[in-house]
C-alpha cells in the first residue's frame, strides 16, 4: 500500500483541506439539484461522489475525522449505503506513514532513534488506523507491538471536528444546535483516544478485571516504553479475525469463539459498566490454540447507572411490544419528551419501535444464528430507508441519550463480528455471573 510522507499538521492547512472538501460536496449537490430540475437527479450517485471525496480528504488528514467515519460505518441506521461502504475503508485500508516519517516521529516521542531503544524495530507498519499505526519491535527475546500516534493528530483534533461539524450536520440532516451534546460526547472520547497514557491505564484496568474469563488473553503493557503519544505492549502471534476466517474453521469453532466474545462484552456491560467501544475486526485476534486476543483499549465507554437501567429493560422479553412499558423506557432514554406534540410523539415512537423491534430480536430469542443473511439485509435496508426519510422529515431534532453513541457503536460492532463469524450462540446473560465458560 502507498505510504504517506507528510501529514498536514497546521490548523490553517488542515482547515483549508476540509474547506476544499466542503466545496467539492457543495459542487456535487449543485450538480444533483440541476439534474433533478430536468428529471435526471440520481441521489445514489450524489451519495457515492460525496462519500468518495470526503474519504479521500480524511485519509490524507487522518485523526478525528477519519475515526468518526469509521464509527459511522458501523451503524447502518445513520448513513446511506454509499457512505457506509466508503467509510468502512477506515477499518481496513488506511495508508500508513512512511519509514522516514516514522523515524522522525519516534525521535520526538522517544528522544532517540528506535534502534537505540529496541534491539530490533521494523519500520514497515504492521497495521495502520485512523489515529496511529503499529510496528513490530523486539527487546531480548520479547517481541513487542509499538503503537505510535500520527504527528499533529491530538493538537488538531478539536479544530478538525469544529470544521467538520457543519459538513456532518448537512449530510445527516441535523440541526447543529440539537446535536451539541452529541458532538461534545464524541470530542471528549476522541481526546481520550489520543491520550495513550489514558489508554495504558484503561488497558491495564480492563484486562485485570477480565483475566479470569476463559478463552481470552490480553497483552502485557510496558509503561517504561510508553508515553502520551506511543504505547508498547506484547506482540501477540495470532491472526486477525478476518484472516482467521479465511482458514475455514468449523461451525463448532465459530460458535465457541463467538460465544466467548459475546460473553466478554456482556460481562463488560452488565458487570463492569465499562465497555470496549471499538470492537472492529482488527482488534480481535485468534491464536493458534483458538484463544481470543483482544487489543486496543483506547476507547472505553463508562455506562452510567441512569442509562444502564432503562437500556437493560429494552432487552427484556416483551418490552418492545408493550407500548406503555416501552414508552416509559423511551422517555427515560430521552427519546420521547414531555414537550412533544402528539404528531412528534407518534413519529418518534413509531420510528424507534420499528428499529428496536428489529435490533433486539437476538436478545428476545434466547439463541440466535448470526449467519442469517436475511436479518442483516433487513437491518441494512431499514436503516437506509429511515435515514432517507429523516432527511426529508420536518422533525430534525436528534433523539436519545448521548450515551447511545458509544453503546450503539459497541453493539453494532459486536453484531458485525458475530455475523462475520457466522456464530450461533446463546445471547442471554445472567447478571451476577463471576466466570465465563
Residue pairs with C-beta under 8 A, 6 or more apart in sequence:
1 93
1 95
1 96
1 128
2 95
3 95
3 96
3 97
3 98
3 99
4 60
4 95
4 96
4 97
4 98
4 101
5 97
5 98
5 100
5 101
6 101
7 60
7 61
7 62
7 97
7 101
7 150
7 151
7 152
7 153
8 14
8 17
8 60
8 61
8 152
9 151
9 152
9 155
9 156
10 152
11 156
11 159
14 61
14 152
14 156
14 159
14 160
14 163
15 159
15 163
17 57
17 60
17 61
18 57
18 61
18 65
18 160
18 163
18 164
18 167
19 163
20 57
21 53
21 54
21 56
21 57
21 167
22 166
22 167
24 53
25 50
25 53
25 54
25 167
25 170
25 171
28 46
28 49
28 50
28 53
29 46
29 50
31 46
32 41
32 42
32 43
32 45
32 46
33 41
35 41
35 42
43 388
44 80
44 82
47 80
47 81
47 82
47 83
48 82
48 86
50 82
50 83
50 171
51 82
51 83
51 85
51 86
51 87
52 86
54 69
54 86
54 167
55 69
55 86
55 87
55 89
55 90
57 65
58 65
58 66
58 69
58 90
59 66
59 89
59 90
59 94
59 95
61 160
62 94
62 130
62 131
62 150
62 153
63 130
63 131
63 150
63 152
63 153
63 156
63 157
63 160
64 131
64 153
64 157
64 160
64 161
64 164
64 187
64 190
65 160
65 161
65 164
66 90
66 94
66 130
66 131
67 90
67 130
67 131
67 190
67 193
68 161
68 164
68 168
68 186
68 190
69 86
69 87
69 90
69 130
70 87
70 88
70 90
70 91
70 130
70 280
71 186
71 409
72 78
72 79
72 83
72 84
72 87
73 79
73 83
73 84
73 86
73 87
73 88
73 90
73 91
74 88
74 280
74 409
74 412
74 413
74 416
75 383
75 408
75 409
75 412
76 84
76 379
76 380
76 383
76 384
76 412
77 355
77 382
77 383
77 386
77 387
78 172
78 383
78 387
79 87
79 171
79 172
79 387
80 384
80 387
80 388
81 380
81 384
83 171
90 129
90 130
91 280
91 281
91 282
92 282
94 128
94 129
94 130
94 133
95 128
96 125
96 128
96 133
97 105
97 125
97 128
97 133
97 150
99 123
99 124
101 151
102 123
102 125
102 133
102 135
102 148
103 113
103 114
103 123
104 151
105 148
105 149
105 150
105 151
106 113
106 114
106 148
106 230
107 113
108 151
109 148
109 227
109 229
109 230
110 117
110 230
114 121
114 123
114 137
114 146
115 121
117 225
118 137
118 138
118 139
118 144
118 146
119 137
119 138
119 139
119 140
120 137
120 138
121 135
121 136
121 137
121 138
121 146
122 135
122 136
122 137
123 135
124 135
125 133
125 134
125 135
126 133
126 134
126 135
126 136
126 145
127 133
127 134
127 282
128 134
129 282
131 149
131 150
131 153
131 193
131 194
131 298
132 147
132 148
132 149
132 150
132 153
133 147
133 148
133 150
134 145
134 146
134 147
134 148
135 145
135 146
135 148
136 143
136 144
136 145
136 146
136 235
137 143
137 144
137 145
137 146
137 232
137 235
138 144
142 234
143 234
143 235
143 237
144 222
144 225
144 232
144 233
144 234
144 235
145 219
145 232
145 233
145 234
145 235
145 236
145 295
146 225
146 230
146 231
146 232
147 196
147 230
147 231
147 232
147 233
148 229
148 230
149 194
149 196
149 229
149 230
153 194
154 191
154 194
154 195
154 228
154 229
157 187
157 190
157 191
157 194
158 187
158 191
161 183
161 186
161 187
161 190
165 176
165 183
166 176
168 174
169 175
169 176
169 179
173 390
173 391
173 396
174 396
174 398
175 396
175 397
175 398
178 396
178 397
178 398
179 398
181 402
182 398
182 402
182 405
184 402
185 402
185 403
185 405
185 406
186 405
189 277
189 299
189 301
189 406
192 198
192 199
192 298
192 299
192 300
193 199
193 298
193 299
194 229
195 228
196 226
196 227
196 228
196 229
196 230
196 231
196 298
197 226
197 227
197 228
198 298
199 231
199 297
199 298
200 221
200 223
200 226
200 231
202 297
202 298
202 300
203 218
203 221
203 231
203 233
203 297
204 221
205 274
206 268
206 272
206 274
206 276
206 297
206 300
207 218
207 297
209 272
210 216
210 218
210 264
210 267
210 268
210 272
211 218
212 434
212 435
213 260
213 263
213 264
213 267
213 435
213 436
214 260
214 435
214 436
214 437
215 256
215 257
215 260
215 290
215 291
215 292
215 436
216 260
216 264
216 291
216 292
216 293
216 294
217 236
217 287
217 291
217 292
217 293
218 293
218 294
218 295
219 233
219 234
219 235
219 236
219 293
219 295
220 233
220 234
221 231
221 232
221 233
222 232
222 233
225 232
226 232
233 295
236 285
236 287
236 293
236 295
237 287
237 288
238 244
238 285
238 286
238 287
238 288
238 291
238 293
239 247
239 285
239 286
240 281
240 282
240 284
240 285
240 286
241 281
241 282
241 284
241 285
241 286
241 417
241 420
241 421
242 281
242 420
244 285
244 286
245 420
245 421
249 257
251 422
251 424
253 290
254 421
254 422
254 423
254 424
255 423
255 424
255 425
256 290
257 286
257 290
257 292
257 421
257 423
258 370
258 417
258 418
258 421
258 423
258 424
258 425
259 423
259 425
259 426
260 292
260 436
261 284
261 292
261 414
261 417
261 418
261 421
262 414
262 418
262 423
262 425
262 427
263 429
263 436
263 437
264 292
264 294
264 436
265 275
265 276
265 279
265 410
265 414
266 429
267 429
267 433
267 436
268 274
268 275
268 276
269 275
269 303
269 308
269 410
270 312
270 429
270 431
271 431
271 432
271 433
273 302
273 303
273 304
273 305
273 308
274 300
274 301
274 302
274 303
275 300
275 301
275 303
275 406
275 407
275 410
276 283
276 294
276 296
276 297
276 299
276 300
276 410
277 299
277 300
277 301
277 406
277 407
277 409
277 410
278 296
278 298
278 299
278 409
278 413
279 410
279 413
279 414
279 417
280 413
280 416
280 417
281 416
281 417
281 420
282 296
283 294
283 295
283 296
284 292
284 293
284 294
284 417
285 292
285 293
285 294
285 295
286 292
286 293
287 293
299 406
301 403
301 406
301 407
301 410
303 311
303 403
303 407
304 403
306 332
307 333
307 401
307 403
307 407
309 332
310 329
310 332
310 333
311 333
311 407
313 319
313 325
313 329
314 320
314 329
314 356
314 360
315 360
315 363
315 364
317 364
318 325
318 364
319 325
319 326
319 329
319 360
320 326
320 353
320 356
320 357
320 360
320 364
321 357
323 349
326 349
326 353
326 356
327 336
327 349
330 336
330 348
330 349
330 352
331 337
331 338
333 400
333 401
333 404
334 399
334 400
334 401
335 348
335 352
335 399
335 400
336 345
336 348
336 349
340 348
344 395
347 393
347 395
348 395
348 399
351 386
352 399
354 382
354 386
355 382
355 386
358 378
358 379
358 382
359 379
359 411
361 368
361 375
362 368
362 370
362 415
362 427
363 427
363 428
365 427
366 426
366 427
366 428
367 424
367 425
367 426
367 427
368 424
368 425
368 427
369 424
370 415
370 418
370 419
370 421
370 422
370 423
370 424
370 425
371 419
371 422
371 423
371 424
376 415
376 419
379 415
390 396
418 425
